[in-house]
Amino acid sequence: MDEGPAALLEDVTKEYGEGASRVEALKHVNLTVRRGEFLAVIGASGSGKSTLLHMLGCMDIATHGKVEIDGHPVPKRNDSERTLLRGEKIGFVFQSFYLLSDLTIRENIELPRVFLRAKGRTLPTAEDLVDMVNLPRRVLNRRPTQISGGEAQRVAIARELANDPSILLCDEPTGNLDTANSKAIMEVFDNLSKEKATIVVVTHNPAIADHAMRRVSMKDGMLSDVP
């Protein structure tokens, strides 16, 4: 879909547990992620920011409220439909790279397409994707054990871009990297943002959040804009 927001949360509450042990991880959260937006979600550990990311990533379901990705309501009762929606619409970048050591970099990047219903879609090549994350094309024939941590994270980003997702979700994507490699990763996100990619980064690091076009803050399960 080409109109409307990339993601939408309306009055979303997420509860865990029952009775006296019930915890509200999210409390009546409203969020619109605009297409082409680079959004940072900041907050301390336990604030609810990772739960918010899981809502956007169709990895968890709301107790109350509505979640839409690219105009598609996230199903609450059908795990397979959520999996398909996640595979076709969402890229997810974690602190850890989760590359398969027995596959080449090319094979790792192309792996998500095994699960994609790609009929009629024109997708970027592996060469296009390594160009997008500022890696030389010769890396495609190497294996994850033959590249650095910073390069591995860029490969992980390329892999998540392979299906041309509507939104790229990043959970502390520089958390395992040194300062130089963190800077290189943020340059990748800056360049993707210039190309109108939709990016949401969850971080506790203000220096990372400063790269974003807009920042919101999570505290005690509640969301607020950051001036």
C-alpha positions in Angstrom: 0.0 0.0 0.0 1.3 3.5 -0.9 -1.0 5.7 1.2 -1.3 6.2 5.0 1.4 5.6 7.6 3.9 2.8 7.6 2.7 1.8 11.1 0.0 2.8 13.4 -0.8 2.1 17.1 -4.1 3.3 18.5 -4.8 3.1 22.3 -2.5 0.1 22.6 -2.2 -1.5 26.0 -0.1 -4.6 26.7 -0.6 -6.6 29.9 1.4 -9.5 31.3 0.3 -11.8 34.1 -3.0 -11.9 35.9 -4.5 -10.6 39.1 -2.1 -9.1 41.6 0.8 -10.0 39.4 -0.6 -8.2 36.3 1.8 -5.7 34.8 1.0 -3.1 32.1 4.1 -2.9 29.9 2.3 -0.5 27.6 -0.4 1.9 28.7 -2.8 3.4 26.1 0.0 4.1 23.6 -0.8 6.0 20.4 1.9 6.2 17.7 2.0 7.0 14.0 5.1 6.2 12.1 5.1 8.2 8.9 6.5 6.8 5.6 10.1 7.8 5.1 10.5 8.7 8.8 13.6 8.0 10.9 12.2 7.6 14.4 14.1 7.0 17.6 12.4 5.5 20.7 14.4 6.2 23.8 14.0 5.1 27.4 15.6 3.3 30.3 15.6 -0.5 30.7 12.1 -1.6 31.6 10.4 1.5 30.2 8.4 -0.5 27.6 10.4 0.5 24.5 11.2 -3.2 23.6 7.6 -4.1 24.1 6.6 -1.3 21.7 9.1 -2.6 19.1 7.6 -6.1 19.4 4.2 -4.6 18.7 5.5 -2.9 15.6 7.3 -6.1 14.6 4.2 -8.4 14.9 6.2 -10.4 17.5 3.6 -9.8 20.2 0.0 -8.8 20.2 -1.8 -6.0 22.0 -4.1 -6.8 25.0 -6.2 -3.9 23.9 -6.1 -1.4 21.0 -5.2 -1.6 17.3 -2.0 -2.1 15.5 -1.6 -1.7 11.7 1.5 -2.2 9.5 1.4 -0.7 6.0 -2.4 -0.4 6.4 -2.8 -4.1 7.3 -4.4 -4.8 10.8 -2.1 -7.1 12.8 -4.1 -10.3 13.4 -4.5 -11.2 17.0 -5.5 -14.8 16.7 -3.6 -16.1 13.6 0.1 -16.7 14.2 0.7 -17.8 10.5 -0.8 -14.5 9.2 1.3 -12.5 11.6 4.4 -14.4 10.4 3.6 -13.7 6.8 3.0 -10.0 7.5 6.2 -9.8 9.4 8.2 -11.5 6.6 6.8 -9.3 3.8 6.5 -5.9 5.5 9.1 -5.7 8.3 12.9 -5.9 8.7 14.2 -6.5 12.2 17.8 -5.6 13.2 19.0 -6.8 16.6 22.2 -6.2 18.7 23.3 -9.7 17.7 23.8 -10.4 14.0 22.3 -13.9 13.8 24.2 -14.8 10.6 24.5 -18.4 9.7 28.2 -19.4 9.7 27.8 -22.2 7.2 26.3 -19.9 4.6 28.1 -17.3 2.5 27.3 -13.6 3.0 25.3 -13.7 -0.3 23.3 -16.7 1.0 22.7 -15.0 4.4 21.4 -11.9 2.7 19.1 -13.8 0.4 17.8 -16.1 3.1 14.6 -14.1 3.9 13.4 -14.6 0.3 12.9 -18.3 0.9 9.7 -17.3 2.9 8.6 -14.4 0.7 5.6 -14.4 -1.7 7.5 -12.3 -4.2 5.4 -12.8 -7.3 5.3 -9.6 -9.4 7.8 -7.8 -7.1 11.2 -6.4 -8.2 13.6 -6.8 -5.3 17.2 -5.5 -5.0 20.0 -7.8 -5.8 22.6 -8.9 -3.2 25.0 -6.6 -5.0 22.6 -3.7 -4.6 22.1 -4.5 -0.9 25.8 -4.6 0.0 26.2 -1.3 -1.9 23.4 0.2 0.3 25.2 -0.7 3.5 28.7 0.5 2.3 30.3 -2.9 1.9 32.5 -4.0 -1.0 30.8 -6.6 -3.3 33.7 -9.0 -2.8 32.4 -9.7 0.7 29.5 -11.7 -0.8 31.6 -14.8 -1.3 33.0 -14.7 2.3 31.5 -16.3 5.4 30.5 -14.6 8.6 33.7 -15.8 10.4 35.8 -14.0 7.8 34.4 -10.5 8.5 34.5 -8.1 11.4 31.7 -7.3 13.8 30.9 -4.0 12.2 30.7 -5.7 8.8 28.5 -8.4 10.2 26.0 -5.9 11.5 25.9 -4.2 8.0 25.3 -7.6 6.5 22.5 -8.2 9.0 21.0 -4.8 7.9 21.3 -5.8 4.2 19.6 -9.1 4.9 16.6 -7.3 6.5 16.4 -5.0 3.5 16.3 -7.9 1.1 12.5 -8.1 1.0 12.1 -4.4 0.5 10.3 -4.0 3.8 7.8 -1.2 4.6 9.6 -0.5 7.9 13.0 -1.4 9.4 12.9 -1.9 13.2 16.2 -1.8 15.0 16.7 -2.9 18.7 19.9 -1.3 20.0 21.7 -2.0 16.7 25.0 -0.6 17.9 24.9 -2.2 21.4 27.6 -4.8 20.6 29.9 -2.4 18.6 32.8 -0.1 19.4 32.6 3.6 18.7 34.1 3.5 15.2 31.8 0.7 14.1 28.8 2.3 15.7 29.5 5.4 13.7 29.6 3.3 10.5 26.3 1.7 11.3 24.6 5.1 11.9 26.0 6.4 8.6 24.2 3.5 7.0 20.9 4.5 8.7 21.5 8.1 7.7 21.9 7.1 4.1 18.9 4.9 4.1 16.9 7.7 5.6 17.9 10.0 2.8 16.5 7.4 0.4 13.2 7.6 2.3 13.4 4.3 4.1 11.2 4.1 7.2 13.3 3.3 10.2 12.5 2.9 13.9 15.5 2.6 16.3 15.1 1.7 20.0 18.0 2.9 22.0 19.0 4.2 25.4 21.9 6.1 23.8 21.2 9.8 23.1 24.0 10.0 20.6 22.2 7.4 18.5 18.8 9.0 18.9 20.3 12.3 17.7 20.5 10.9 14.2 16.7 10.5 14.0 14.2 12.9 12.4 11.9 12.5 15.4 12.3 11.2 18.9 9.8 9.8 21.3 10.3 8.6 24.9 9.0 5.6 26.8 8.6 5.8 30.6 6.6 3.4 32.7 4.8 2.1 29.6 3.7 5.5 28.4 4.9 7.3 25.3 5.6 11.0 24.9 7.2 13.2 22.3 10.7 14.6 22.8 11.1 18.3 21.9 
